[in-house]
Protein backbone atom coordinates (compact mmCIF):
# COMPACT_ATOMS: atom_id res chain seq x y z
CA UNK A 1 0.00 0.00 0.00
CA UNK A 2 1.27 3.45 -0.93
CA UNK A 3 0.96 5.51 2.25
CA UNK A 4 1.27 8.74 0.25
CA UNK A 5 4.00 10.08 2.52
CA UNK A 6 6.36 11.08 -0.27
CA UNK A 7 8.30 14.25 0.63
CA UNK A 8 6.36 14.75 3.88
CA UNK A 9 8.53 16.36 6.57
CA UNK A 10 7.87 14.56 9.85
CA UNK A 11 9.51 15.30 13.19
CA UNK A 12 10.40 12.19 15.21
CA UNK A 13 11.54 12.99 18.73
CA UNK A 14 13.98 10.47 20.16
CA UNK A 15 14.39 9.15 16.63
CA UNK A 16 18.03 8.10 16.89
CA UNK A 17 17.53 4.84 18.76
CA UNK A 18 14.99 2.18 19.63
CA UNK A 19 11.38 2.67 18.63
CA UNK A 20 12.05 6.17 17.33
CA UNK A 21 14.80 4.91 15.06
CA UNK A 22 12.48 2.24 13.72
CA UNK A 23 9.88 4.89 12.95
CA UNK A 24 12.39 7.21 11.28
CA UNK A 25 13.79 4.43 9.09
CA UNK A 26 10.35 3.25 7.98
CA UNK A 27 9.17 6.77 7.19
CA UNK A 28 12.23 7.26 5.00
CA UNK A 29 11.48 3.99 3.22
CA UNK A 30 8.03 5.40 2.47
CA UNK A 31 9.60 8.48 0.86
CA UNK A 32 9.03 10.84 3.78
CA UNK A 33 11.74 13.03 5.30
CA UNK A 34 12.00 12.17 9.01
CA UNK A 35 13.70 14.84 11.09
CA UNK A 36 15.21 13.34 14.21
CA UNK A 37 15.12 15.56 17.28
CA UNK A 38 17.19 14.23 20.17
CA UNK A 39 19.78 15.26 22.69
CA UNK A 40 22.78 13.42 21.25
CA UNK A 41 23.89 14.89 17.94
CA UNK A 42 26.31 12.04 17.24
CA UNK A 43 23.52 9.48 17.61
CA UNK A 44 21.20 11.62 15.49
CA UNK A 45 23.76 11.91 12.71
CA UNK A 46 24.54 8.20 12.79
CA UNK A 47 20.89 7.32 12.16
CA UNK A 48 20.58 9.99 9.45
CA UNK A 49 23.68 8.54 7.76
CA UNK A 50 22.20 5.04 7.87
CA UNK A 51 18.96 6.28 6.32
CA UNK A 52 20.83 8.12 3.59
CA UNK A 53 23.03 5.09 2.90
CA UNK A 54 19.83 3.12 2.30
CA UNK A 55 18.69 5.69 -0.25
CA UNK A 56 16.40 7.76 1.95
CA UNK A 57 16.41 11.34 3.15
CA UNK A 58 16.47 12.57 6.74
CA UNK A 59 17.48 15.49 8.93
CA UNK A 60 18.34 16.05 12.54
CA UNK A 61 18.27 18.69 15.26
CA UNK A 62 20.16 18.23 18.52
CA UNK A 63 18.01 19.40 21.44
CA UNK A 64 17.42 18.55 25.09
CA UNK A 65 13.64 18.40 25.08
CA UNK A 66 13.39 18.38 28.87
CA UNK A 67 14.32 22.07 28.58
CA UNK A 68 11.23 24.02 27.43
CA UNK A 69 13.16 26.59 25.39
CA UNK A 70 14.86 23.80 23.46
CA UNK A 71 11.49 22.58 22.15
CA UNK A 72 10.76 25.94 20.54
CA UNK A 73 14.28 26.12 19.12
CA UNK A 74 14.05 22.61 17.69
CA UNK A 75 10.79 23.27 15.88
CA UNK A 76 12.11 26.52 14.46
CA UNK A 77 15.25 24.73 13.28
CA UNK A 78 13.13 22.19 11.40
CA UNK A 79 11.15 24.96 9.74
CA UNK A 80 14.35 26.80 8.81
CA UNK A 81 15.87 23.67 7.26
CA UNK A 82 12.83 22.24 5.47
CA UNK A 83 10.26 25.04 5.24
CA UNK A 84 7.34 22.98 6.49
CA UNK A 85 6.13 20.35 8.96
CA UNK A 86 3.68 17.68 7.82
CA UNK A 87 3.67 15.45 10.87
CA UNK A 88 4.88 15.06 14.44
CA UNK A 89 5.77 11.85 16.26
CA UNK A 90 6.18 12.50 19.97
CA UNK A 91 8.30 9.56 21.11
CA UNK A 92 11.20 10.69 23.31
CA UNK A 93 11.11 9.66 26.96
CA UNK A 94 12.54 7.36 29.59
CA UNK A 95 11.12 5.04 32.21
CA UNK A 96 13.16 6.59 34.98
CA UNK A 97 11.81 4.80 38.04
CA UNK A 98 10.58 7.77 40.06
CA UNK A 99 8.37 5.93 42.52
CA UNK A 100 6.01 6.92 45.30
CA UNK A 101 8.00 5.65 48.26
CA UNK A 102 11.48 6.73 47.25
CA UNK A 103 10.81 9.56 44.80
CA UNK A 104 11.00 13.29 45.45
CA UNK A 105 9.01 16.28 44.25
CA UNK A 106 12.00 17.45 42.24
CA UNK A 107 12.46 14.05 40.65
CA UNK A 108 8.78 13.73 39.86
CA UNK A 109 8.63 17.11 38.15
CA UNK A 110 11.84 16.45 36.22
CA UNK A 111 10.40 13.16 34.98
CA UNK A 112 7.25 14.91 33.75
CA UNK A 113 9.45 17.27 31.73
CA UNK A 114 11.35 14.29 30.30
CA UNK A 115 8.21 12.39 29.41
CA UNK A 116 5.14 14.53 28.77
CA UNK A 117 5.75 18.28 28.98
CA UNK A 118 7.76 18.24 25.75
CA UNK A 119 4.93 16.33 24.04
CA UNK A 120 2.77 19.39 24.65
CA UNK A 121 5.47 21.90 23.75
CA UNK A 122 6.49 20.20 20.51
CA UNK A 123 2.86 20.05 19.39
CA UNK A 124 2.26 23.64 20.50
CA UNK A 125 5.20 25.03 18.55
CA UNK A 126 4.64 22.84 15.48
CA UNK A 127 0.91 23.58 15.32
CA UNK A 128 1.02 26.61 12.97
CA UNK A 129 2.85 24.51 10.36
CA UNK A 130 0.61 21.50 10.95
CA UNK A 131 -2.43 23.71 10.36
CA UNK A 132 -0.97 24.80 7.03
CA UNK A 133 -0.25 21.22 5.95
CA UNK A 134 -3.31 19.60 7.60
CA UNK A 135 -0.77 17.29 9.14
CA UNK A 136 -1.08 14.58 11.76
CA UNK A 137 0.27 13.87 15.24
CA UNK A 138 1.10 10.46 16.69
CA UNK A 139 1.98 10.17 20.38
CA UNK A 140 3.92 7.08 21.44
CA UNK A 141 2.69 5.96 24.84
CA UNK A 142 3.18 3.09 27.27
CA UNK A 143 1.10 0.38 28.90
CA UNK A 144 2.17 1.71 32.30
CA UNK A 145 -0.68 4.23 32.05
CA UNK A 146 -3.21 1.38 32.02
CA UNK A 147 -1.56 -1.50 33.84
CA UNK A 148 0.82 0.15 36.29
CA UNK A 149 4.28 -1.30 36.79
CA UNK A 150 5.47 -0.41 40.27
CA UNK A 151 8.06 2.16 41.31
CA UNK A 152 7.45 4.37 38.30
CA UNK A 153 4.81 6.86 39.40
CA UNK A 154 6.11 9.73 37.29
CA UNK A 155 6.43 7.70 34.09
CA UNK A 156 2.97 6.19 34.56
CA UNK A 157 1.50 9.64 35.19
CA UNK A 158 3.26 11.01 32.11
CA UNK A 159 1.82 8.25 29.94
CA UNK A 160 -1.64 8.83 31.35
CA UNK A 161 -1.10 12.43 30.31
CA UNK A 162 -0.02 11.37 26.83
CA UNK A 163 -3.22 9.37 26.43
CA UNK A 164 -5.39 12.22 27.67
CA UNK A 165 -3.64 14.75 25.44
CA UNK A 166 -4.20 12.50 22.44
CA UNK A 167 -7.96 12.62 22.96
CA UNK A 168 -7.97 16.31 23.93
CA UNK A 169 -5.97 17.40 20.88
CA UNK A 170 -8.09 15.23 18.59
CA UNK A 171 -11.08 17.26 19.74
CA UNK A 172 -9.37 20.66 19.71
CA UNK A 173 -7.86 20.19 16.26
CA UNK A 174 -10.93 18.82 14.48
CA UNK A 175 -11.58 22.26 13.01
CA UNK A 176 -8.20 22.13 11.23
CA UNK A 177 -8.57 18.59 9.94
CA UNK A 178 -5.54 17.55 12.01
CA UNK A 179 -5.78 13.98 13.21
CA UNK A 180 -4.21 12.93 16.52
CA UNK A 181 -3.69 9.33 17.56
CA UNK A 182 -1.46 7.32 19.88
CA UNK A 183 0.42 4.05 19.56
CA UNK A 184 0.68 2.18 22.84
CA UNK A 185 3.77 0.08 23.51
CA UNK A 186 3.84 -2.83 25.94
CA UNK A 187 6.91 -5.06 25.62
CA UNK A 188 9.28 -4.09 22.80
CA UNK A 189 12.97 -4.99 22.51
CA UNK A 190 15.05 -1.83 22.37
CA UNK A 191 18.57 -0.88 23.55
CA UNK A 192 17.02 0.71 26.65
CA UNK A 193 15.03 -2.45 27.40
CA UNK A 194 18.13 -4.59 27.01
CA UNK A 195 20.05 -2.32 29.38
CA UNK A 196 17.27 -2.57 31.94
CA UNK A 197 16.90 -6.33 31.82
CA UNK A 198 20.64 -6.81 32.26
CA UNK A 199 20.38 -5.11 35.65
CA UNK A 200 18.21 -7.99 36.96
CA UNK A 201 19.64 -11.01 38.78
CA UNK A 202 18.61 -13.55 36.10
CA UNK A 203 18.02 -11.54 32.92
CA UNK A 204 17.52 -14.48 30.53
CA UNK A 205 15.05 -16.16 32.87
CA UNK A 206 13.17 -12.88 33.32
CA UNK A 207 13.02 -12.34 29.57
CA UNK A 208 11.55 -15.80 29.05
CA UNK A 209 8.99 -15.09 31.76
CA UNK A 210 7.95 -11.81 30.11
CA UNK A 211 7.67 -13.16 26.59
CA UNK A 212 5.71 -16.18 27.78
CA UNK A 213 2.94 -13.78 28.84
CA UNK A 214 2.58 -12.12 25.42
CA UNK A 215 -0.38 -13.95 23.83
CA UNK A 216 0.45 -13.48 20.14
CA UNK A 217 3.55 -15.52 19.40
CA UNK A 218 5.08 -15.36 22.88
CA UNK A 219 7.46 -12.69 21.60
CA UNK A 220 8.10 -9.00 21.95
CA UNK A 221 6.76 -6.40 19.56
CA UNK A 222 9.40 -5.19 17.14
CA UNK A 223 10.24 -1.56 16.49
CA UNK A 224 9.26 -2.12 12.86
CA UNK A 225 5.78 -3.29 13.87
CA UNK A 226 5.31 -0.15 15.95
CA UNK A 227 6.65 1.92 13.05
CA UNK A 228 4.22 0.35 10.60
CA UNK A 229 1.22 1.45 12.66
CA UNK A 230 2.71 4.87 13.30
CA UNK A 231 3.29 5.49 9.60
CA UNK A 232 -0.25 4.41 8.78
CA UNK A 233 -1.68 6.81 11.36
CA UNK A 234 0.43 9.65 9.93
CA UNK A 235 -0.75 8.91 6.40
CA UNK A 236 -3.88 9.90 4.54
CA UNK A 237 -4.74 6.19 4.37
CA UNK A 238 -6.04 6.61 7.93
CA UNK A 239 -8.01 9.70 6.92
CA UNK A 240 -11.01 9.04 9.21
CA UNK A 241 -9.09 7.86 12.27
CA UNK A 242 -8.53 10.29 15.14
CA UNK A 243 -8.51 10.22 18.92
CA UNK A 244 -7.52 6.55 18.98
CA UNK A 245 -5.07 4.79 21.30
CA UNK A 246 -3.90 1.80 19.28
CA UNK A 247 -2.31 -1.04 21.23
CA UNK A 248 0.43 -2.70 19.18
CA UNK A 249 1.35 -5.28 21.79
CA UNK A 250 0.49 -8.83 20.70
CA UNK A 251 -2.54 -8.72 22.98
CA UNK A 252 -0.44 -8.14 26.09
CA UNK A 253 -2.66 -5.55 27.75
CA UNK A 254 -6.17 -6.77 26.94
CA UNK A 255 -6.12 -10.51 26.29
CA UNK A 256 -6.31 -13.14 29.04
CA UNK A 257 -2.75 -14.08 29.96
CA UNK A 258 -3.89 -17.71 30.18
CA UNK A 259 -4.07 -17.64 26.39
CA UNK A 260 -0.33 -17.12 26.18
CA UNK A 261 0.36 -20.69 27.21
CA UNK A 262 -2.64 -22.30 25.57
C-alpha positions in Angstrom: 0.0 0.0 0.0 1.3 3.4 -0.9 1.0 5.5 2.3 1.3 8.7 0.2 4.0 10.1 2.5 6.4 11.1 -0.3 8.3 14.3 0.6 6.4 14.8 3.9 8.5 16.4 6.6 7.9 14.6 9.8 9.5 15.3 13.2 10.4 12.2 15.2 11.5 13.0 18.7 14.0 10.5 20.2 14.4 9.2 16.6 18.0 8.1 16.9 17.5 4.8 18.8 15.0 2.2 19.6 11.4 2.7 18.6 12.0 6.2 17.3 14.8 4.9 15.1 12.5 2.2 13.7 9.9 4.9 12.9 12.4 7.2 11.3 13.8 4.4 9.1 10.4 3.3 8.0 9.2 6.8 7.2 12.2 7.3 5.0 11.5 4.0 3.2 8.0 5.4 2.5 9.6 8.5 0.9 9.0 10.8 3.8 11.7 13.0 5.3 12.0 12.2 9.0 13.7 14.8 11.1 15.2 13.3 14.2 15.1 15.6 17.3 17.2 14.2 20.2 19.8 15.3 22.7 22.8 13.4 21.3 23.9 14.9 17.9 26.3 12.0 17.2 23.5 9.5 17.6 21.2 11.6 15.5 23.8 11.9 12.7 24.5 8.2 12.8 20.9 7.3 12.2 20.6 10.0 9.5 23.7 8.5 7.8 22.2 5.0 7.9 19.0 6.3 6.3 20.8 8.1 3.6 23.0 5.1 2.9 19.8 3.1 2.3 18.7 5.7 -0.2 16.4 7.8 2.0 16.4 11.3 3.2 16.5 12.6 6.7 17.5 15.5 8.9 18.3 16.0 12.5 18.3 18.7 15.3 20.2 18.2 18.5 18.0 19.4 21.4 17.4 18.6 25.1 13.6 18.4 25.1 13.4 18.4 28.9 14.3 22.1 28.6 11.2 24.0 27.4 13.2 26.6 25.4 14.9 23.8 23.5 11.5 22.6 22.2 10.8 25.9 20.5 14.3 26.1 19.1 14.1 22.6 17.7 10.8 23.3 15.9 12.1 26.5 14.5 15.2 24.7 13.3 13.1 22.2 11.4 11.1 25.0 9.7 14.4 26.8 8.8 15.9 23.7 7.3 12.8 22.2 5.5 10.3 25.0 5.2 7.3 23.0 6.5 6.1 20.4 9.0 3.7 17.7 7.8 3.7 15.5 10.9 4.9 15.1 14.4 5.8 11.9 16.3 6.2 12.5 20.0 8.3 9.6 21.1 11.2 10.7 23.3 11.1 9.7 27.0 12.5 7.4 29.6 11.1 5.0 32.2 13.2 6.6 35.0 11.8 4.8 38.0 10.6 7.8 40.1 8.4 5.9 42.5 6.0 6.9 45.3 8.0 5.7 48.3 11.5 6.7 47.2 10.8 9.6 44.8 11.0 13.3 45.4 9.0 16.3 44.3 12.0 17.5 42.2 12.5 14.0 40.6 8.8 13.7 39.9 8.6 17.1 38.2 11.8 16.5 36.2 10.4 13.2 35.0 7.3 14.9 33.8 9.4 17.3 31.7 11.3 14.3 30.3 8.2 12.4 29.4 5.1 14.5 28.8 5.8 18.3 29.0 7.8 18.2 25.8 4.9 16.3 24.0 2.8 19.4 24.7 5.5 21.9 23.8 6.5 20.2 20.5 2.9 20.1 19.4 2.3 23.6 20.5 5.2 25.0 18.6 4.6 22.8 15.5 0.9 23.6 15.3 1.0 26.6 13.0 2.8 24.5 10.4 0.6 21.5 11.0 -2.4 23.7 10.4 -1.0 24.8 7.0 -0.3 21.2 6.0 -3.3 19.6 7.6 -0.8 17.3 9.1 -1.1 14.6 11.8 0.3 13.9 15.2 1.1 10.5 16.7 2.0 10.2 20.4 3.9 7.1 21.4 2.7 6.0 24.8 3.2 3.1 27.3 1.1 0.4 28.9 2.2 1.7 32.3 -0.7 4.2 32.1 -3.2 1.4 32.0 -1.6 -1.5 33.8 0.8 0.2 36.3 4.3 -1.3 36.8 5.5 -0.4 40.3 8.1 2.2 41.3 7.4 4.4 38.3 4.8 6.9 39.4 6.1 9.7 37.3 6.4 7.7 34.1 3.0 6.2 34.6 1.5 9.6 35.2 3.3 11.0 32.1 1.8 8.3 29.9 -1.6 8.8 31.4 -1.1 12.4 30.3 0.0 11.4 26.8 -3.2 9.4 26.4 -5.4 12.2 27.7 -3.6 14.8 25.4 -4.2 12.5 22.4 -8.0 12.6 23.0 -8.0 16.3 23.9 -6.0 17.4 20.9 -8.1 15.2 18.6 -11.1 17.3 19.7 -9.4 20.7 19.7 -7.9 20.2 16.3 -10.9 18.8 14.5 -11.6 22.3 13.0 -8.2 22.1 11.2 -8.6 18.6 9.9 -5.5 17.6 12.0 -5.8 14.0 13.2 -4.2 12.9 16.5 -3.7 9.3 17.6 -1.5 7.3 19.9 0.4 4.1 19.6 0.7 2.2 22.8 3.8 0.1 23.5 3.8 -2.8 25.9 6.9 -5.1 25.6 9.3 -4.1 22.8 13.0 -5.0 22.5 15.1 -1.8 22.4 18.6 -0.9 23.6 17.0 0.7 26.7 15.0 -2.4 27.4 18.1 -4.6 27.0 20.1 -2.3 29.4 17.3 -2.6 31.9 16.9 -6.3 31.8 20.6 -6.8 32.3 20.4 -5.1 35.7 18.2 -8.0 37.0 19.6 -11.0 38.8 18.6 -13.5 36.1 18.0 -11.5 32.9 17.5 -14.5 30.5 15.1 -16.2 32.9 13.2 -12.9 33.3 13.0 -12.3 29.6 11.5 -15.8 29.0 9.0 -15.1 31.8 7.9 -11.8 30.1 7.7 -13.2 26.6 5.7 -16.2 27.8 2.9 -13.8 28.8 2.6 -12.1 25.4 -0.4 -13.9 23.8 0.4 -13.5 20.1 3.5 -15.5 19.4 5.1 -15.4 22.9 7.5 -12.7 21.6 8.1 -9.0 21.9 6.8 -6.4 19.6 9.4 -5.2 17.1 10.2 -1.6 16.5 9.3 -2.1 12.9 5.8 -3.3 13.9 5.3 -0.2 15.9 6.6 1.9 13.1 4.2 0.3 10.6 1.2 1.5 12.7 2.7 4.9 13.3 3.3 5.5 9.6 -0.3 4.4 8.8 -1.7 6.8 11.4 0.4 9.7 9.9 -0.8 8.9 6.4 -3.9 9.9 4.5 -4.7 6.2 4.4 -6.0 6.6 7.9 -8.0 9.7 6.9 -11.0 9.0 9.2 -9.1 7.9 12.3 -8.5 10.3 15.1 -8.5 10.2 18.9 -7.5 6.5 19.0 -5.1 4.8 21.3 -3.9 1.8 19.3 -2.3 -1.0 21.2 0.4 -2.7 19.2 1.3 -5.3 21.8 0.5 -8.8 20.7 -2.5 -8.7 23.0 -0.4 -8.1 26.1 -2.7 -5.6 27.8 -6.2 -6.8 26.9 -6.1 -10.5 26.3 -6.3 -13.1 29.0 -2.7 -14.1 30.0 -3.9 -17.7 30.2 -4.1 -17.6 26.4 -0.3 -17.1 26.2 0.4 -20.7 27.2 -2.6 -22.3 25.6 
